[in-house]
Amino acid sequence: TEIDLRAFTEEIVGVMRPVLDQKGQKIDIVVKPDALPRVPMDKEVLWNVIQNLLSNASQYSSQNSTIAVGIELQKNMFQYSVRDFGIGIPENQQGRIFEKFFRADNALEAVTTGSGLGLSLVKSLVEGWGGRIWFVSRHNEGPTFYFTIPALGVEPREGEVKLAVSI
């Protein structure tokens, strides 16, 4: 499906609105250039990636905080970023953040629920469409997660595809 990344992100934020309002959080979306071309993507796959990153940002951020989303067209890639101002990821645990079932020590203390599968799934989905994912974080400052989407999007594939987590 041809996707307008700003409108698509706003739709996800709309679904998350009750949780965001409960914590007094807002999401600021900045797009460069202002009018981005649409990108052909699998809506369900992209929804899972963005929703997971925004949900994590909300979960690990404090009350009345802002989550910053950036969407930028850079040459042949869209670069998408999600930045929160929460607990951050301890430097000595950053190398494991995309591992299945891993949760940083401070994340376990701050939010007792969670499986540690979300970021592993996000990484798999992003790399599956030919993108790249990474993050920058300082302890107690909150991380910025980045991922890329080829500007030409993803070629349609034949057959039915379902999301599944393998252990």
C-alpha positions in Angstrom: 0.0 0.0 0.0 1.2 3.5 -0.8 1.7 5.1 2.6 2.0 8.7 3.7 4.4 8.3 6.7 3.2 11.4 8.5 -0.5 10.5 8.3 0.2 6.9 9.1 2.2 7.9 12.2 -0.7 10.2 13.2 -3.1 7.3 12.9 -1.0 5.2 15.2 -0.7 8.0 17.7 -4.5 8.3 17.5 -4.9 4.7 18.5 -2.4 5.2 21.4 -4.2 8.5 22.5 -5.9 7.0 25.7 -2.5 5.7 27.0 -0.7 9.0 26.1 -3.4 11.1 27.7 -3.4 9.0 30.9 0.3 9.9 31.3 0.0 13.5 30.0 2.3 12.7 27.2 2.4 14.2 23.7 4.1 13.1 20.5 5.7 15.8 18.2 6.1 14.7 14.6 8.7 16.6 12.5 8.9 15.8 8.8 11.6 17.0 6.4 10.9 18.0 3.7 7.3 19.0 4.7 5.8 17.0 1.8 7.2 13.6 1.6 6.5 11.2 -1.2 4.3 8.2 -0.4 6.1 4.9 0.1 4.9 1.4 -0.9 5.0 -0.8 2.2 3.1 -3.6 4.0 0.9 -1.6 6.4 0.7 -4.3 9.0 4.5 -4.7 9.2 5.2 -1.0 9.3 2.4 -0.5 11.9 4.0 -3.1 14.2 7.4 -1.4 14.0 6.2 2.2 14.6 3.7 1.2 17.3 6.3 -0.9 19.2 8.8 2.0 19.2 6.2 4.5 20.2 4.8 2.2 22.9 8.2 1.7 24.4 8.9 5.4 24.3 5.7 6.1 26.2 6.2 3.2 28.6 9.7 4.2 29.7 9.1 8.0 29.7 7.8 10.0 32.7 4.4 11.7 33.1 3.9 14.9 31.1 6.8 14.2 28.7 7.2 14.6 25.0 8.2 11.9 22.5 9.8 13.3 19.4 9.3 11.6 16.0 11.3 12.5 13.0 10.7 11.4 9.4 13.3 12.6 6.9 14.0 11.8 3.3 17.8 11.3 2.8 18.8 10.4 -0.7 17.4 6.9 -1.4 16.1 6.2 2.2 13.6 7.5 4.6 15.1 7.8 8.1 12.6 7.5 10.9 13.4 8.3 14.5 11.7 8.0 17.8 13.2 9.8 20.8 12.0 9.8 24.3 13.4 11.5 27.4 13.0 8.5 29.8 15.4 6.2 31.6 17.8 5.4 28.7 19.7 2.2 28.2 22.8 1.5 30.4 25.9 1.6 28.3 27.1 -1.8 29.5 23.8 -3.4 28.2 23.3 -1.6 24.9 24.9 -4.4 22.9 22.1 -6.8 23.9 19.1 -4.5 23.3 17.8 -6.3 20.2 18.3 -9.8 21.7 15.1 -11.9 22.2 13.9 -11.8 25.8 16.5 -9.2 26.9 15.4 -6.3 29.0 17.9 -3.9 30.6 18.2 -3.8 34.3 16.7 -0.3 34.7 13.8 -1.3 32.3 13.0 -4.3 34.6 12.9 -1.9 37.6 10.8 0.8 35.9 8.3 -1.4 34.1 7.8 -4.9 35.6 5.8 -6.2 32.6 7.2 -7.0 29.2 8.6 -10.0 27.4 11.7 -8.5 25.8 10.5 -9.6 22.4 9.4 -6.2 20.9 12.8 -4.8 19.8 13.9 -8.2 18.5 10.8 -8.3 16.3 11.2 -4.7 15.2 14.8 -5.5 14.1 13.7 -8.5 12.2 10.9 -6.6 10.4 13.1 -3.6 9.5 15.9 -5.8 8.2 13.4 -7.9 6.3 12.3 -5.0 4.2 16.0 -4.0 3.5 16.2 -1.3 6.2 18.6 -0.7 9.0 17.9 -0.1 12.7 20.0 1.4 15.5 19.8 3.6 18.5 21.8 6.2 20.5 21.3 6.3 24.2 22.8 7.8 27.4 21.7 6.5 30.7 19.0 8.6 32.3 18.6 10.7 29.1 16.4 8.4 27.0 17.2 6.7 23.7 16.6 7.7 20.1 15.8 4.7 17.9 16.3 5.1 14.2 15.3 2.9 11.3 15.4 3.3 7.5 12.9 2.5 4.7 14.1 2.3 1.1 12.5 5.4 -0.6 11.2 3.1 -3.4 9.5 1.0 -0.7 9.2 -2.7 -0.7 8.4 -4.9 -3.7 5.1 -6.9 -3.2 5.7 -10.5 -2.5 3.4 -13.4 -3.6 1.6 -15.5 -1.0 0.3 -14.8 2.4 2.6 -13.5 5.1 1.9 -13.6 8.8 3.8 -12.2 11.7 5.2 -14.9 14.0 7.8 -15.0 16.7 10.1 -18.0 16.8 11.8 -19.0 20.0 
